[in-house]
Amino acid sequence: MKNILIHGLGQNENSWEKVNYELKNKSIEADTPNLYSMLDNIKMDYATLFNEFSDYCNGFEGKLNLCGLSLGGILAIDYAKKFPDKVNSIILVGTPYEIPKFLFRVQSIIFRFMPKATFEKIGCPKKNFISFVKSMGNLDIATNLDRIQCKSLILCGVKDNQNMDSAKKLNEKIKGSLFRTVPNSSHEVNIDNPKELSNLIYDFWNDVL
């Protein structure tokens, strides 16, 4: 069974490095794909990324355990809806219940004034990144959450005020899901508190593997 850690919007695969290190010490192996590399030389939008991500996941035999932060959580939700038979479990970390459109518009303006080097660090050109964010403005995350029948864990950093209500709503709408908060962390839980996050992932995966 394949375990996959899916990074957030302003991150890349290296954002899981410390979490992955802790998991390996517990004899848990996980893949950490770079989402932006899936969009090399093709259209930079969410729909295209989801198709590429789906092809990536469908390339593995057997069921998957998906753990996604923010954007990664949205991808995990959409994949679990479309391919329920492929998913053994999902962990959603700091994942929005619905797209905060006003915040996205403000962020898009801020991104335009940020230096190109900031985006190069995560492996996504500035123009492409802004285009990608714009494409997410009308995503419908909350619809058909009842299609998710796999074991599910909803996590949110205790300081992630922006997504705490979303985490509780996801917990309410995804049948049988568990909800936990992660201490000493804000939105980027995998960076703020990788040790505690790895413990929560390990305990959950240890039960579902």
C-alpha positions as CSV (number, residue, x, y, z in Angstrom):
1,M,0.0,0.0,0.0
2,K,1.4,3.4,-1.0
3,N,1.6,6.4,1.3
4,I,1.7,9.8,-0.3
5,L,2.4,13.2,1.4
6,I,1.0,16.1,-0.8
7,H,2.5,19.6,-0.2
8,G,0.6,22.9,0.0
9,L,0.4,25.8,-2.4
10,G,3.4,27.8,-1.4
11,Q,5.5,24.7,-0.7
12,N,7.2,21.9,-2.5
13,E,8.2,18.3,-1.7
14,N,11.0,19.5,0.6
15,S,8.4,20.9,3.0
16,W,7.8,17.3,4.1
17,E,11.4,16.5,4.7
18,K,11.4,16.5,8.5
19,V,8.0,14.7,8.7
20,N,9.3,12.1,6.3
21,Y,12.5,11.7,8.4
22,E,10.4,11.1,11.5
23,L,8.2,8.6,9.7
24,K,11.1,6.7,8.3
25,N,12.4,6.3,11.9
26,K,9.1,4.6,12.6
27,S,9.5,2.4,9.5
28,I,6.9,4.2,7.5
29,E,7.8,5.0,3.9
30,A,6.0,7.8,2.0
31,D,6.3,9.4,-1.4
32,T,6.5,13.2,-1.7
33,P,5.7,14.3,-5.2
34,N,6.4,17.8,-6.5
35,L,3.0,19.1,-7.8
36,Y,4.5,21.8,-10.0
37,S,6.7,19.3,-11.8
38,M,3.5,17.6,-12.9
39,L,2.7,20.8,-14.8
40,D,5.9,21.3,-16.7
41,N,5.2,22.6,-20.3
42,I,1.4,22.1,-19.9
43,K,-1.5,24.4,-18.8
44,M,-1.0,25.8,-15.3
45,D,-4.4,25.5,-13.7
46,Y,-6.1,23.3,-11.0
47,A,-8.1,21.1,-13.4
48,T,-4.9,20.2,-15.2
49,L,-3.0,19.5,-12.0
50,F,-5.9,17.3,-10.7
51,N,-5.8,15.2,-13.9
52,E,-2.0,14.9,-13.7
53,F,-2.2,14.0,-9.9
54,S,-4.9,11.5,-10.6
55,D,-2.7,9.8,-13.3
56,Y,0.2,9.8,-10.8
57,C,-1.9,8.1,-8.1
58,N,-3.6,5.7,-10.6
59,G,-0.1,4.5,-11.6
60,F,0.3,2.7,-8.3
61,E,-1.1,-0.7,-7.7
62,G,-3.5,-1.2,-4.8
63,K,-5.0,1.4,-2.5
64,L,-3.4,4.6,-1.3
65,N,-3.1,6.5,2.0
66,L,-3.1,10.2,1.1
67,C,-2.0,13.0,3.4
68,G,-2.4,16.5,2.0
69,L,-1.8,20.0,3.4
70,S,-4.0,22.9,2.1
71,L,-3.9,22.5,-1.7
72,G,-2.7,18.9,-1.1
73,G,-5.8,18.3,1.0
74,I,-8.0,19.6,-1.7
75,L,-6.4,17.2,-4.2
76,A,-6.9,14.4,-1.7
77,I,-10.5,15.2,-1.3
78,D,-11.2,15.4,-5.0
79,Y,-9.3,12.2,-5.7
80,A,-11.2,10.3,-2.9
81,K,-14.5,11.5,-4.4
82,K,-13.6,10.5,-8.0
83,F,-11.7,7.3,-7.2
84,P,-13.1,5.9,-3.9
85,D,-12.0,2.4,-4.6
86,K,-8.3,3.5,-4.8
87,V,-8.2,5.3,-1.5
88,N,-7.6,3.5,1.8
89,S,-7.5,6.6,3.9
90,I,-7.0,10.4,3.8
91,I,-5.5,12.9,6.2
92,L,-6.4,16.5,5.6
93,V,-4.2,19.1,7.2
94,G,-5.2,22.8,7.2
95,T,-7.6,22.2,4.3
96,P,-10.3,24.7,3.4
97,Y,-13.9,23.7,3.4
98,E,-14.6,26.4,0.8
99,I,-12.3,28.8,-1.1
100,P,-12.0,32.1,0.7
101,K,-12.5,34.2,-2.5
102,F,-11.7,37.6,-0.9
103,L,-8.5,36.3,0.6
104,F,-7.5,34.7,-2.7
105,R,-8.0,38.1,-4.5
106,V,-5.9,39.8,-1.8
107,Q,-3.2,37.2,-2.1
108,S,-3.1,37.4,-5.8
109,I,-2.4,41.1,-5.5
110,I,0.4,40.5,-3.0
111,F,1.9,37.8,-5.1
112,R,2.3,40.3,-8.0
113,F,4.7,42.4,-5.8
114,M,6.7,39.5,-4.5
115,P,10.2,38.9,-6.1
116,K,10.5,36.1,-8.6
117,A,13.1,34.4,-6.4
118,T,10.4,33.6,-3.9
119,F,8.5,31.4,-6.5
120,E,11.7,29.9,-7.9
121,K,12.5,28.4,-4.5
122,I,9.4,26.2,-4.7
123,G,10.0,25.4,-8.4
124,C,7.2,27.4,-10.0
125,P,7.6,30.6,-12.1
126,K,5.9,33.6,-10.7
127,K,3.6,34.1,-13.7
128,N,2.5,30.4,-13.6
129,F,1.9,30.5,-9.8
130,I,-0.4,33.5,-10.1
131,S,-2.2,31.9,-12.9
132,F,-2.7,28.7,-10.9
133,V,-4.0,30.6,-7.9
134,K,-6.5,32.4,-10.1
135,S,-7.8,29.1,-11.4
136,M,-8.6,27.9,-7.9
137,G,-11.1,30.7,-7.3
138,N,-14.2,28.8,-8.1
139,L,-13.4,25.4,-6.7
140,D,-16.3,23.6,-5.1
141,I,-14.7,21.6,-2.2
142,A,-17.8,21.0,0.0
143,T,-20.0,19.3,-2.6
144,N,-20.3,15.5,-2.5
145,L,-18.2,15.0,0.6
146,D,-20.6,12.1,1.4
147,R,-18.8,10.2,-1.4
148,I,-15.8,9.9,0.8
149,Q,-16.2,6.6,2.6
150,C,-12.6,5.8,3.6
151,K,-11.1,6.3,7.0
152,S,-10.4,10.0,7.4
153,L,-8.4,12.2,9.8
154,I,-8.8,16.0,9.9
155,L,-5.9,18.0,11.4
156,C,-5.5,21.7,12.0
157,G,-2.7,23.7,13.7
158,V,-4.0,25.3,16.9
159,K,-2.9,28.7,15.6
160,D,-4.4,28.3,12.2
161,N,-7.4,30.5,12.8
162,Q,-8.1,30.8,9.1
163,N,-8.8,27.0,8.7
164,M,-10.1,25.9,12.1
165,D,-13.7,26.3,11.2
166,S,-13.1,24.6,7.9
167,A,-11.5,21.6,9.7
168,K,-14.6,21.3,12.0
169,K,-16.9,21.5,9.0
170,L,-15.0,18.8,7.1
171,N,-15.1,16.6,10.3
172,E,-18.8,17.1,10.4
173,K,-19.4,16.4,6.7
174,I,-17.0,13.5,6.2
175,K,-18.7,10.5,7.8
176,G,-16.8,8.8,10.5
177,S,-13.8,11.2,10.3
178,L,-11.6,12.0,13.3
179,F,-10.6,15.5,14.2
180,R,-7.4,16.6,16.0
181,T,-5.5,19.8,16.6
182,V,-1.7,20.1,16.3
183,P,0.0,22.1,19.1
184,N,2.6,24.8,18.5
185,S,1.7,25.2,14.9
186,S,-0.1,27.5,12.5
187,H,-1.1,26.7,8.9
188,E,2.1,25.0,7.7
189,V,2.0,22.2,10.3
190,N,4.6,20.1,8.4
191,I,7.1,22.9,9.0
192,D,5.9,24.3,12.3
193,N,5.7,21.0,14.2
194,P,6.9,18.1,12.0
195,K,7.5,15.8,15.0
196,E,4.0,16.0,16.4
197,L,2.5,15.8,12.9
198,S,4.5,12.7,12.1
199,N,3.3,11.1,15.4
200,L,-0.3,11.8,14.4
201,I,0.2,10.5,10.9
202,Y,2.0,7.4,12.2
203,D,-0.7,6.6,14.7
204,F,-3.5,6.9,12.1
205,W,-1.7,5.0,9.4
206,N,-0.7,2.3,11.8
207,D,-4.4,1.7,12.4
208,V,-5.4,1.7,8.8
209,L,-2.5,-0.1,7.1
